[in-house]
Amino acid sequence: MHGEYKVPGGKLVVVDLEVEDGVLRHVRVAGDFFLEPDEAFDALSHALEGAPVDTDAAGLAARIDAALPAGTVMYGLTSDGVGVAVRRALAHATDWTDYDWQLIHEAPQSPALLMALDEVLTEEVAAGRRPPTLRVWEWESPAVVIGSFQSLRNEVDQEGAERHGVQVVRRISGGGAMFCEPGNAITYSLSVPDSLVQGLSFADSYAYLDDWVLDALGDMGIKAWYQPLNDIATDAGKVAGAAQKRVAGGHGAVLHHVTMSYDIDAEKMVDVLRIGREKLSDKGTKSAKKRVDPLRRQTGLPREAVIERMLDSFRTRYGLTLGKATDEEMARARELARTKFSSPEWTARVP
């Protein structure tokens, strides 16, 4: 069995192993990480030898920590990362490079249609009728997108939204509210087979699916990191937030979408969103305006250039072919946009 895992912000860990009588055998750990002293390298594999096959990643990491020589230094590698690589091997997880990735980047669409396409495309990936897909959104009009389980009245000032012409829509994933305006937000979705995140915990899957974006931002000179559970941050502040939805059917799929703040009208945002004192306190700031630091200031690049550099980064690492939603997919999405994502029943399902 073979498993690979790129430690978030670190290096690639590769594990090859066999299973005999319910325990791990012939374990071999490798990768492009740095490790001192040399004795620690053999200790990594020996620590896993004989571990019960149902040992979770944390338990495997504990075995490694106990076996490493005193003074061991790991760079680009963590014992947790090795544990995750083992679990991915046992789960027969796939890798980014196992797929022919398709890009969808079309003309601006209504907020309701953008929500519907997430559902339709991810269901198609789950059914095996569509390859893994990276979709870049273009907003036709400003919107507040609330999470699947958020209270409408608690999150949105309806009078403020109406005053600024901001539509309120509810997405299928959890998480918090997003304030999006055409030209100011960079939003994308990954619709991926469930096998890509096999062996990962829910939290680890966020870091794993965000890792390419961190590399892309790094290529633009921005040092960014994953901040649990679902934020991407820099020294200047938060730049993005992610949300996920697991979709059943077929082999299963995961929707992972991210909204990045290229620019932001902070006055309008706080007039439309009800950002509570408790949330601000949790983020360590007294002003909602200070919670997000836009990419426009940090990169100095036009929005279109930031997107193109992101896509170039993804294409270089994993390959990416331009495609589009099929006529059937668009027809289903338009129907869902009309009957579900534009309906008061769905939008206010948590009043």
Secondary structure by P-SEA (a helix, b strand, c coil): cbbbbccccbbbbbbbbccccccccccccccccccccaaaaaaaaaaaccccccccaaaaaaaaaaccccccccccccaaaaaaaaaaaaaccccccccbbbbbbbccccaaaaaaaaaaaaaaaaaccccbbbbbbbbcbbbbbbccccccccccaaaaaaaabbbbbbcccbbbbbbbccccbbbbbbbccccccccccaaaaaaaaaaaaaaaaaaacccccccccbbbbccccccbbbbbbbbbcccbbbbbbbbbccccaaaaaaacccccaaaaaaacccccccccccccccccccaaaaaaaaaaaaaacbbbbbbcccaaaaaaaaaaaaccccccccccccc
